Amino acid sequence: MSTNTNAIETERLSKRYGRRTALDDCTVAIPTGHVVGLVGANGAGKSTLLQLAVGLLEPTDGTITVLGGRPGAGPAQLARVGFLAQDAPVYGNLTVGDHLQLGERLNPGWDRALARRRIERFGLDPRQRAGRLSGGQRSQLALTIAIGKRPELLLLDEPVASLDPLARREFLADLMQLAAEHQPTVVLSSHLLSDVERVCDHVVVLAGGRVRVAGDVDDLLASHKVLTGARTVSTALPPGQTAISASHTDRQTTLLIRTAGPVHDPRWQVSDVGLEELVLAYMSADVPARSLAAVGP
Amino acid sequence: MTWLAWRQFRAQAALTAALAVGVVVVLVMTRHDLSTSISPGAPTGIYKLLRLLGTGLIGVPAFVGAFWGAPLIARELETGTHRLAWTQSVTRGTWLRTKLAVVGAVTVVLTAAFSLVFTWWSIPYDNIDGRIGTANFGQRGIAPIGYACFALALGALLGLVLRRTIPAMVATLVGFFVVRYLVQTLVRPHLLPAETVTRSLDALLGAPGRSSAASGGWILSRSTVGPTGARVNGIDQALARACKLTRADGPSQIAACARRAGFHEIVKLQPADHFWPLQAVETALFLGFAAALVGACFWWIRHRAA
């Protein structure tokens, strides 16, 4: 695959369900070769974006291109994208073994050995009905089907939301290992920042159906600073610096800013920002989305 | 994809096939006695019971529509498994085509077996009662195959649009019987040109008469006309005036009077030998409905479903 093809590229993408707008005028490019966190509150449009990317939904407006093709355009395009839907749907009255058959018969690139290995590793009995699996086992089965087709792009919609903490930790550890071994681009949505922080090296923050910020985690952390100063200091910033959020106590003011270079103003005490703090600032920021979306390295 | 469609459907298919085989075996085993020793005009005991299978045969397409058609897509949408199925390396068009083909093939085979064996079994009765009339037509021949395909497609589409199994099942049952009834009453009489015959009033008046040209046919309308060819309302009074007879004089005398005075009956009907042509046209009509509904399914699944 050519290196200049983005995994997901949207251009003024909108999706409305009747009167409700789920995605509004989103323009974003998600590069290949990363584990990407799609972050936002419930109802921010994460699930809608992923379903548009796999072709389950059609855009109301705008375009979306996935690995250079139109989502769901045909068997070949479908084969390139693996998808784990929210709540990991499986056929309750089919067995685990049946699901492996399903994956094998419906996907030309099926990796039987990989699928078998995973089923054994997680102690799933091929004869057991999928309807009787625990939430964690069901997620592992569904992920096995998604990864068994050996996709170039793996989309996971809230893969850990329904899992208990231990299962969640195992699931993410396994996912990291998969990403390292098979190198697909992974996009996973989550409203749990700690999970994203653990596994993702690229984030896209959605709020209110819009992309608030997107970029490599390292770049984002390098280009954002927390400024702390006395309450009396003016919050006016020099060119090249933009305040994302501001909070005040009686005596002190804290700003989260995006900056192209180092901050030299002696009135501010400058410190680094954590990913969680940064993402939360963007999620709650009441700023025009488009001016923020284009944060580049 | 065929494997998955069959894997999801095989338990129901096997159960229904077992039932169908049972019915066919019973019919084949009882047919010999029926045609030799029983007076078919007045069925008794087991034969009376077996004739009710015809009513069951009317229900088979409704069953197919509600229990196979309606859940076909609705259950997937309800449980979210369509998100699993539609994101494998198979387009949802292929997915739908395969599912419909597998369930459709089983539907056709089972319905055809049941209906054709029952049609053969019923010949001794039908030689007397006729089979083109509304009571029997839908329980015989190939029409049930058309009904079943229509019901299956209707159920699939309603399930796809309503996205919920139970409402889709109910809507399918209602829709199927409404369409079936409307076709039977409003459309079927006109599917082939009806014939008009003139016959004596013997049968109408209850006199033992020779069988007429209308025997075994499906009578669509009948009217009594007098010597002048004008329609007669109140045949009793008209005959009383013509022959000075009343009902008390007995049917044979009255009938003789009616013949003498030139009263007769004009009957519009589909004759008995229209049975198979009418079956073919009605089956084609319902297969046409089914094709249109399947087309709508493909349109909807590509453009509206998610």
Interface residues (C-beta under 8 A of the other chain):
Chain A: Q51 V54 G55 L56 L57 E58 G72 G74 P75 A76 L78 A79 V81 G82 F83 A85 Q86 D87 P89 V90 Y91 G92 L94 D98 Q101 L102 G103 R105 L106 N107 P108 G109 A142 I145 A146 K149
Chain B: M1 W3 L4 R7 Q8 T79 G80 T81 R83 L84 A85 W86 T87 Q88 S89 V90 T91 R92 T94 H303 A306
